[in-house]
Amino acid sequence: MANTNMQGKVCLVTGANGGIGKVSALELAKLGATVIMVCRNRSKGEEAQAEIKRISGNQNVDLLTADMSSIASVRQLAQEVTAKYPQLHVLLNNAGRMNNKREVSVDGIESTLASNYIGPFLLTNLLLDLLKASAPARIINVSSTAHKMGKINFDDLQAEKNYRGFPVYGNSKLALTLFTYELARRLEGTGVTVNNLHPGVIASGFFGTGLLGRLGRLVMLTPEQGAQTSIYLATAPEVTTVNGKYFEKSKQSTSSKISNDEQLGKRLWQVTEELIAQKSSQTVNA
Ligand SMILES: NC(=O)c1ccc[n+]([C@@H]2O[C@H](COP(=O)([O-])OP(=O)(O)OC[C@H]3O[C@@H](n4cnc5c(N)ncnc54)[C@H](O)[C@@H]3O)[C@@H](O)[C@H]2O)c1
C-alpha cells in the first residue's frame, strides 16, 4: 500500500481502543492525520491514545468517549466533534460487537443492532454536513461477511421473538451494508463517498478471551492484517471517487444480493429514522 500523506486530514475512528480500530487509528496517525479516537471507556481509551501518540510520534491524537449504542451519547459525540473540528475527512465506523444473549441499550433497543447499526447510522447522519463541507471526504463502514447470513425482519427487527447471537450479528451487519448503499445513492455528486468492507476473520477482542478467542489466535489473521482494508479505503487516492461498494482484502468484492435491494434499503432507512425519533422523544437530553 502506498504511504499516502494524511497531514491536514481529520479522521474519526470509533472503537479505537482495541482490535482493528486501534491499529487503524495508529496507522492513520503514522501517516500524519489528526485522529479522533472514539472509545466507550475513558481509561482504556487514554491508554491506547498514549500508546498511539508514542509509537506514531504524532501528538494530534484526540480522545472522545461515547457509547455507540446510546442515542443521547451519539448526539453528544456529534456535537463535540462539530464544535471542536471545522473539518472531517474520514469517518471510520469501526466499533461493533456480538452478544451471545439478548441485551438492550439504554434506549431499550437490542444492543447488537444499536451498536452496529443504529449508532453508526445516527452518527453518520449528524456528521454529514461537516463531511460535505470537507469534501472530498470518505465514510467507511466496517461490516462483515456475516451480513450474508443476515435478514431484515421488520416484524422482529430487535430479535424479541427469536434471539441467537451470530444470526442477530449478521442482521445488524446486513442493516449496515444496506445503509451504506442507500447513503451512497443519496451522496452521489457531493464529493463524499461511503463504502463498506469485511476485514477478514481476525483474532481481536471480538472473539473474547475464552477458548474460541485463544484457539483463534493460532489460525486467524492479526488486527494489523484486519485493519488493512479500512486504512486502504481511508487513504488510497484511487478510491477517492469510488462510492457504494463492498471491499475485502483491499479489493472490490460482492456483497449479498439482498444487501443490494434498493427498496429494502429505502424502507430500512425510514424505519430507522422513525425508531430513532421515537426513542429520542422518550429520552431526556437527546
Ligand atoms: N474480528 C473479526 O473477525 C471480525 C470479522 C468481521 C467484522 N468484524 C468487525 O470489525 C469491527 C472491529 O472489531 P474487532 O474485531 O476489532 O473487535 P474488538 O472487540 O477488538 O473491537 C471492537 C471495538 O468496538 C468497541 N465497541 C463495541 N461496542 C461499542 C459501543 N456500543 N460503543 C463504543 N464502542 C463500542 C469496543 O469497545 C472495541 O474497542 C467490528 O465492527 C466487528 O464487527 C470483525
The ligand as a Gaussian input file, in Angstrom:
#p B3LYP/6-31G(d) Opt

LIG

0 1
 N      -12.735000      -9.886000      14.327000
 C      -13.337000     -10.358000      13.253000
 O      -13.099000     -11.489000      12.817000
 C      -14.331000      -9.518000      12.500000
 C      -14.906000     -10.023000      11.315000
 C      -15.803000      -9.248000      10.623000
 C      -16.116000      -7.980000      11.069000
 N      -15.568000      -7.504000      12.217000
 C      -15.941000      -6.148000      12.652000
 O      -14.763000      -5.380000      12.819000
 C      -15.021000      -4.299000      13.737000
 C      -13.907000      -4.214000      14.738000
 O      -13.949000      -5.366000      15.543000
 P      -12.655000      -6.056000      16.188000
 O      -12.505000      -7.381000      15.512000
 O      -11.526000      -5.114000      16.214000
 O      -13.238000      -6.360000      17.657000
 P      -12.826000      -5.754000      19.088000
 O      -13.853000      -6.321000      20.007000
 O      -11.398000      -5.992000      19.369000
 O      -13.047000      -4.203000      18.895000
 C      -14.330000      -3.632000      18.811000
 C      -14.289000      -2.235000      19.374000
 O      -15.602000      -1.682000      19.290000
 C      -15.902000      -1.107000      20.547000
 N      -17.349000      -1.100000      20.768000
 C      -18.217000      -2.128000      20.727000
 N      -19.447000      -1.699000      21.038000
 C      -19.344000      -0.365000      21.278000
 C      -20.259000       0.643000      21.674000
 N      -21.542000       0.369000      21.895000
 N      -19.789000       1.901000      21.838000
 C      -18.496000       2.199000      21.632000
 N      -17.585000       1.285000      21.277000
 C      -18.006000       0.019000      21.114000
 C      -15.178000      -1.968000      21.572000
 O      -15.029000      -1.303000      22.794000
 C      -13.869000      -2.209000      20.852000
 O      -12.992000      -1.111000      21.024000
 C      -16.391000      -4.596000      14.356000
 O      -17.374000      -3.803000      13.723000
 C      -16.617000      -6.068000      14.016000
 O      -17.997000      -6.397000      13.939000
 C      -14.666000      -8.243000      12.933000

